Amino acid sequence: MSEKQMPGLGELLRYVGELVDQGAEEEYRAMRLSYRARYTPVMRALSAGAETVTEITALSSLTQGAISQSVRLMEADGLVARHRLEDGRKNGVHLTARGRELLKRLAPHWATTFAAIGALEKEIGQPLLEVLAKTARALEREGFAARLRAAAAHHANEDHSDAE
């Protein structure tokens, strides 16, 4: 068997995400909460005043599909409910009494989470959240597929130059 290869970007991002989610889920269990880490962006957006899936998406760094799926799961868990908005064109989402009670328990935990992230950033000597935010903005400006095509063209030009 050969040496372990250097993991690619996607592999590392998935692995780090898994490690973070596993740690968060472990803490939620220790807090005796029936709660999934994936609910956090929705809970935070609702607590900041978002009222629709579109608004929740705008306040998060997730796709509308991911937010919609989380909202459906949260609805099944009794944390959120849907309501008709006054204009009648869209459904709103609001925390149920159970969701509001849970939010009270989670708010201090989220402060602790950001303190743990700060300690991790200090340990690794990198502003992780800032680097990830900058990476996301760069990929929004120019997608990874376009970057792959540009790299392939550059690589092909280098190969062609070497052959001459």
MODELLER restraints for C-alpha pairs under 7 A, 6 or more apart:
rsr = mdl.restraints
at = mdl.atoms
rsr.add(forms.Gaussian(group=physical.xy_distance, feature=features.Distance(at['CA:21:A'], at['CA:37:A']), mean=6.19, stdev=0.5))
rsr.add(forms.Gaussian(group=physical.xy_distance, feature=features.Distance(at['CA:24:A'], at['CA:37:A']), mean=6.34, stdev=0.5))
rsr.add(forms.Gaussian(group=physical.xy_distance, feature=features.Distance(at['CA:25:A'], at['CA:36:A']), mean=6.57, stdev=0.5))
rsr.add(forms.Gaussian(group=physical.xy_distance, feature=features.Distance(at['CA:25:A'], at['CA:37:A']), mean=6.26, stdev=0.5))
rsr.add(forms.Gaussian(group=physical.xy_distance, feature=features.Distance(at['CA:28:A'], at['CA:35:A']), mean=6.51, stdev=0.5))
rsr.add(forms.Gaussian(group=physical.xy_distance, feature=features.Distance(at['CA:38:A'], at['CA:70:A']), mean=6.75, stdev=0.5))
rsr.add(forms.Gaussian(group=physical.xy_distance, feature=features.Distance(at['CA:39:A'], at['CA:70:A']), mean=6.09, stdev=0.5))
rsr.add(forms.Gaussian(group=physical.xy_distance, feature=features.Distance(at['CA:41:A'], at['CA:60:A']), mean=6.07, stdev=0.5))
rsr.add(forms.Gaussian(group=physical.xy_distance, feature=features.Distance(at['CA:42:A'], at['CA:56:A']), mean=6.23, stdev=0.5))
rsr.add(forms.Gaussian(group=physical.xy_distance, feature=features.Distance(at['CA:45:A'], at['CA:56:A']), mean=5.38, stdev=0.5))
rsr.add(forms.Gaussian(group=physical.xy_distance, feature=features.Distance(at['CA:45:A'], at['CA:59:A']), mean=6.02, stdev=0.5))
rsr.add(forms.Gaussian(group=physical.xy_distance, feature=features.Distance(at['CA:46:A'], at['CA:56:A']), mean=6.96, stdev=0.5))
rsr.add(forms.Gaussian(group=physical.xy_distance, feature=features.Distance(at['CA:46:A'], at['CA:94:A']), mean=6.97, stdev=0.5))
rsr.add(forms.Gaussian(group=physical.xy_distance, feature=features.Distance(at['CA:50:A'], at['CA:56:A']), mean=5.51, stdev=0.5))
rsr.add(forms.Gaussian(group=physical.xy_distance, feature=features.Distance(at['CA:51:A'], at['CA:92:A']), mean=5.28, stdev=0.5))
rsr.add(forms.Gaussian(group=physical.xy_distance, feature=features.Distance(at['CA:51:A'], at['CA:93:A']), mean=5.42, stdev=0.5))
rsr.add(forms.Gaussian(group=physical.xy_distance, feature=features.Distance(at['CA:51:A'], at['CA:94:A']), mean=6.60, stdev=0.5))
rsr.add(forms.Gaussian(group=physical.xy_distance, feature=features.Distance(at['CA:52:A'], at['CA:91:A']), mean=6.67, stdev=0.5))
rsr.add(forms.Gaussian(group=physical.xy_distance, feature=features.Distance(at['CA:52:A'], at['CA:92:A']), mean=4.74, stdev=0.5))
rsr.add(forms.Gaussian(group=physical.xy_distance, feature=features.Distance(at['CA:52:A'], at['CA:93:A']), mean=5.62, stdev=0.5))
rsr.add(forms.Gaussian(group=physical.xy_distance, feature=features.Distance(at['CA:53:A'], at['CA:67:A']), mean=6.74, stdev=0.5))
rsr.add(forms.Gaussian(group=physical.xy_distance, feature=features.Distance(at['CA:53:A'], at['CA:68:A']), mean=6.50, stdev=0.5))
rsr.add(forms.Gaussian(group=physical.xy_distance, feature=features.Distance(at['CA:54:A'], at['CA:64:A']), mean=6.87, stdev=0.5))
rsr.add(forms.Gaussian(group=physical.xy_distance, feature=features.Distance(at['CA:57:A'], at['CA:63:A']), mean=6.42, stdev=0.5))
rsr.add(forms.Gaussian(group=physical.xy_distance, feature=features.Distance(at['CA:57:A'], at['CA:64:A']), mean=5.55, stdev=0.5))
rsr.add(forms.Gaussian(group=physical.xy_distance, feature=features.Distance(at['CA:57:A'], at['CA:67:A']), mean=6.40, stdev=0.5))
rsr.add(forms.Gaussian(group=physical.xy_distance, feature=features.Distance(at['CA:74:A'], at['CA:80:A']), mean=5.82, stdev=0.5))
rsr.add(forms.Gaussian(group=physical.xy_distance, feature=features.Distance(at['CA:75:A'], at['CA:81:A']), mean=5.73, stdev=0.5))
rsr.add(forms.Gaussian(group=physical.xy_distance, feature=features.Distance(at['CA:78:A'], at['CA:96:A']), mean=6.96, stdev=0.5))
rsr.add(forms.Gaussian(group=physical.xy_distance, feature=features.Distance(at['CA:78:A'], at['CA:98:A']), mean=6.89, stdev=0.5))
rsr.add(forms.Gaussian(group=physical.xy_distance, feature=features.Distance(at['CA:79:A'], at['CA:95:A']), mean=5.87, stdev=0.5))
rsr.add(forms.Gaussian(group=physical.xy_distance, feature=features.Distance(at['CA:79:A'], at['CA:96:A']), mean=5.44, stdev=0.5))
rsr.add(forms.Gaussian(group=physical.xy_distance, feature=features.Distance(at['CA:79:A'], at['CA:98:A']), mean=5.71, stdev=0.5))
rsr.add(forms.Gaussian(group=physical.xy_distance, feature=features.Distance(at['CA:79:A'], at['CA:99:A']), mean=4.18, stdev=0.5))
rsr.add(forms.Gaussian(group=physical.xy_distance, feature=features.Distance(at['CA:80:A'], at['CA:93:A']), mean=6.54, stdev=0.5))
rsr.add(forms.Gaussian(group=physical.xy_distance, feature=features.Distance(at['CA:80:A'], at['CA:94:A']), mean=5.44, stdev=0.5))
rsr.add(forms.Gaussian(group=physical.xy_distance, feature=features.Distance(at['CA:80:A'], at['CA:95:A']), mean=4.34, stdev=0.5))
rsr.add(forms.Gaussian(group=physical.xy_distance, feature=features.Distance(at['CA:80:A'], at['CA:96:A']), mean=5.06, stdev=0.5))
rsr.add(forms.Gaussian(group=physical.xy_distance, feature=features.Distance(at['CA:80:A'], at['CA:99:A']), mean=6.27, stdev=0.5))
rsr.add(forms.Gaussian(group=physical.xy_distance, feature=features.Distance(at['CA:81:A'], at['CA:93:A']), mean=5.76, stdev=0.5))
rsr.add(forms.Gaussian(group=physical.xy_distance, feature=features.Distance(at['CA:81:A'], at['CA:94:A']), mean=5.61, stdev=0.5))
rsr.add(forms.Gaussian(group=physical.xy_distance, feature=features.Distance(at['CA:81:A'], at['CA:95:A']), mean=6.41, stdev=0.5))
rsr.add(forms.Gaussian(group=physical.xy_distance, feature=features.Distance(at['CA:81:A'], at['CA:96:A']), mean=6.23, stdev=0.5))
rsr.add(forms.Gaussian(group=physical.xy_distance, feature=features.Distance(at['CA:82:A'], at['CA:91:A']), mean=6.20, stdev=0.5))
rsr.add(forms.Gaussian(group=physical.xy_distance, feature=features.Distance(at['CA:82:A'], at['CA:92:A']), mean=5.45, stdev=0.5))
rsr.add(forms.Gaussian(group=physical.xy_distance, feature=features.Distance(at['CA:82:A'], at['CA:93:A']), mean=4.54, stdev=0.5))
rsr.add(forms.Gaussian(group=physical.xy_distance, feature=features.Distance(at['CA:82:A'], at['CA:94:A']), mean=6.39, stdev=0.5))
rsr.add(forms.Gaussian(group=physical.xy_distance, feature=features.Distance(at['CA:83:A'], at['CA:91:A']), mean=5.48, stdev=0.5))
rsr.add(forms.Gaussian(group=physical.xy_distance, feature=features.Distance(at['CA:83:A'], at['CA:92:A']), mean=5.01, stdev=0.5))
rsr.add(forms.Gaussian(group=physical.xy_distance, feature=features.Distance(at['CA:83:A'], at['CA:93:A']), mean=6.23, stdev=0.5))
rsr.add(forms.Gaussian(group=physical.xy_distance, feature=features.Distance(at['CA:84:A'], at['CA:90:A']), mean=6.45, stdev=0.5))
rsr.add(forms.Gaussian(group=physical.xy_distance, feature=features.Distance(at['CA:84:A'], at['CA:91:A']), mean=4.64, stdev=0.5))
rsr.add(forms.Gaussian(group=physical.xy_distance, feature=features.Distance(at['CA:84:A'], at['CA:92:A']), mean=5.82, stdev=0.5))
rsr.add(forms.Gaussian(group=physical.xy_distance, feature=features.Distance(at['CA:85:A'], at['CA:91:A']), mean=5.68, stdev=0.5))
rsr.add(forms.Gaussian(group=physical.xy_distance, feature=features.Distance(at['CA:85:A'], at['CA:92:A']), mean=5.72, stdev=0.5))
rsr.add(forms.Gaussian(group=physical.xy_distance, feature=features.Distance(at['CA:121:A'], at['CA:127:A']), mean=5.40, stdev=0.5))
rsr.add(forms.Gaussian(group=physical.xy_distance, feature=features.Distance(at['CA:121:A'], at['CA:128:A']), mean=5.85, stdev=0.5))
